[in-house]
Amino acid sequence: MEDGKKKGEIYSHTDATKVNLTDEEWKKVLPTDVYHIAREKGTEWAFTGKYWNSSESGTYYCAACGNPLFVSDAKFESSCGWPSFFQPLTKTSVIYSPDNSHGMHRTEVLCGRCKSHLGHVFDDGPPPTGLRYCINSVILDFEKAKEADEHYQQDNKSSDQELE
């Protein structure tokens, strides 16, 4: 987790259990800006999010529940002002929903674990998928590849010590 804060009992990078909280329960565990995007389907201003032009290597997670969503290898510069990816980490990382709001026909992208609003997917992306997942930075947590590797090594060292 980027800021090192515990985000509640449901936040996990490894637990795939579906999360079903009420809006009131979400309000208690999410910061206001994350709640607005995740539960009220908000959108941050273009070119203002912390990851729209980031090129660091690592993994992007749902800021609401910790679900792994995208890897930096699938991120590309789209000039749209939001982080853009050509594919999710796994087929179950995200789910899709029709979005006909604001007089447009779009496909909403939701977290596959907690159904938080992430952004939208469009068919104007690069090969190999031709897709552009346009995602709000506010709903993303990021862990650098080196940090993820160190956490993995520490977890395995702890497991090895428990086995001895």
N, C-alpha and C positions, 0 to 999 in steps of 0.2 A: 504494500500500500504506500502510495507516494508520501502522504503526510504523516504516516506512522500512527495515526489515531485509530482506535478500535471503533468500528462503525456499527456496532450492534451485533447481537447474537446471530443474525441471519447472514452477515457478511462473510463470504468464504470464497477463496480461489479454487477450492477443490470439491465442495459440497454441491452436488447436482440436484438436490431435493428442490422441488418447485416451491416458490415462496408466494403465499397468498395472504397479504395483510390488507386491512381496511385502510381507507385514506387517512383516518385518524391515527392509526398505528404508524403509517408511513410518515405522517407529520412529526411524530415524536422522535423518529430516528434519522430523518434526512434534513440537511441544511435547506433553507428556504429556496435557494437557487436550484438545487438538485431536485427538490420536490416539484418545483414549477415545471421543469423539463420532463421529469420522469412520470409524474402523475397527472399533470394538467396539460400535457402535450405542448409545452412551450418551445420556443426557439430562441437561442441566443443570437445576438447581432453578428452578422458576417464579419470576419477578420478580427474578432475580439477574443475568441476562445484560446485557451493556453496550448492547444495541440494543432490548430489549423495549419501551421507551417513547421511543425516539429519534424525532425528527421532522425531522431534517436532510435536505436534498435531496442526492441522490447515488446511487451504485451500490453494490450489495452483491455481493461476490465470494466464491467458495469459498476458505476459509482454507488448504486443503490444496494446491490447484493453481492458484488465481487465476482460475478460470473465472467470467465474469460470470453472475450468477444472477437478481437482482431489482433493480428501480429503486425509489426511494423513492416515486414516484407510485403504485405498486401496494401500498404498505404502508398498513395501517389499524390502528386501536386495537380489539383484540378482547377485551381484559380477561382473556386466558388466561395471561398471564405470559411469553410468548415473542413474538419478532417475528412478525407475521402479514402475509401478502401475499395478494392475490387472484389473481395470475398471475405466472409466471416471465417473465424478460426475453425469451426466445425459446422456441420449442417444443423446442429441443435443449439448453437450459440445464440441464434436469433430466430424470431418468428415474424410473420408478415401479416398485415391487415390492410384492407382497402381503406383509403383516406380520400373522401370526396369533399373535404372542407375547403373553404375559401374559393369555391368555384373551380377547383382543380381536381383531376383524377390522378392520384399518386398512390404509391405503396408505402405504408408506414412500416418501419423496422422497430421491433420490440425486443427486449432482452428475452432470451429463451427460458430463463429461470424465473424471473420476477415480473415479466411483462411490462417493464418500464419503457416508456417512449424513448427511443434513441435518436431517431431522425427518419430519413426516407431513402429508398433505393430507386435509382434511375437507370435507364438502359443506354447511357452515353459514356460509359467507362472504357478503360483500356482492355486489351487482351490480357489474360486468356478468357475472361468471363464477359467482357463488354458491359459490366455493371459498375455503378458508382454509388457506394453506400455513403451518403452524406450525413454525418453524425455530429451531434452537439458535443463540444468539448466538456461542458459542465457535467454530462452524464458519464464521462470516462475517467477512470483512474489509469495510471500508467506505471509500469514497473520496468526499469531498464533491464536489458538482457543480463548484464553483469550482476545486478542485484538479485534477479530471479535465480541465477545460477548459484550465488552464495547462499540464498535461502534454501535451495534444494540440497546443497552440500551440508548445511547445518542440520536440516531435517533428517537426512540420511545418517549423519554422524550420531544424532540423538537416538535414532532407531537402532543403529548398530550397538550403541552403548547399552540400550535396554535389553538387547538380546544376549549380552554377555553375562 
